[in-house]
Amino acid sequence: MATREFHNPDLDPSQDPLWHRIEAFDLDLLDPAIPFSDRLVRENRWSPAYAARVVEEYKRFCYLSVRAGHPVVPPGPVDRAWLLHMSYSR
């Protein structure tokens, strides 16, 4: 999975409180009985290392979806994380 650099001179994510909140959020605490990353591994047959990378990219996507100012579409693996996250909603 390629990592893309963020090149918006008007917004530096490292200075954005929203980014810090998203980055610090532990998706595995949504359901301690079956952690989010474990479900990604099991349901997608991914390695734990790959699932961890997808979670990092998913957090970047969440940030981008709020700050982009236009609709964004997640790439395949991130979309799977998005759909799994939506299954945790009440």
C-alpha positions in Angstrom: 0.0 0.0 0.0 1.6 3.3 -1.1 1.7 6.2 1.3 0.9 9.5 -0.2 2.3 12.8 1.1 -0.1 15.6 2.1 0.8 18.7 0.1 -1.6 21.4 1.1 0.4 24.5 2.1 -2.7 25.9 3.8 -3.1 23.0 6.2 -0.5 21.1 8.1 -2.1 18.0 9.7 0.6 17.9 12.3 -0.8 21.2 13.6 -4.4 20.2 13.4 -6.2 19.1 16.6 -8.6 17.0 14.6 -5.7 14.9 13.2 -4.3 14.4 16.7 -7.7 13.1 17.9 -8.0 10.7 14.9 -4.4 9.5 15.2 -4.8 8.8 18.9 -8.2 7.0 18.6 -7.8 3.3 19.3 -10.2 1.4 17.0 -9.4 -1.8 18.9 -11.3 -0.4 21.9 -14.6 -0.3 20.0 -15.2 -4.0 21.0 -12.5 -5.3 23.4 -13.9 -8.8 23.0 -13.0 -8.8 19.3 -10.6 -6.0 18.5 -11.1 -4.1 15.3 -7.7 -5.1 13.9 -8.3 -8.7 14.7 -11.5 -8.6 12.8 -9.7 -7.1 9.8 -7.2 -9.9 9.9 -9.8 -12.6 10.3 -12.4 -11.3 7.8 -10.0 -10.3 5.1 -7.3 -13.0 5.6 -4.7 -10.3 6.1 -1.5 -10.5 8.2 -1.6 -8.5 11.4 1.1 -6.2 10.0 -0.9 -5.5 6.9 -4.1 -4.8 9.0 -2.1 -2.4 11.1 -1.0 -0.5 7.9 -4.6 -0.4 6.7 -5.8 1.0 10.0 -3.1 3.8 9.7 -4.3 4.5 6.1 -7.9 4.4 7.3 -7.2 7.1 9.8 -5.6 9.2 7.1 -8.7 8.7 5.0 -11.0 9.8 7.8 -9.0 13.0 8.2 -9.0 13.6 4.4 -12.7 13.0 4.2 -13.3 15.8 6.7 -10.7 18.3 5.4 -10.7 17.8 1.6 -13.7 20.0 1.0 -15.0 17.5 -1.6 -16.1 13.9 -1.7 -13.3 11.3 -1.5 -13.4 7.6 -2.2 -11.3 5.2 -0.1 -9.1 2.6 -1.9 -10.1 -1.1 -1.6 -8.4 -2.1 1.7 -9.3 1.2 3.3 -12.9 0.7 2.1 -13.0 -2.6 3.9 -11.9 -0.9 7.1 -14.5 1.8 6.6 -17.3 -0.8 6.1 -16.1 -2.8 9.2 -16.1 0.5 11.2 -19.7 1.2 10.1 -20.7 -2.2 11.5 -19.7 -0.9 14.9 -22.3 1.9 14.8 -25.4 1.7 17.0 
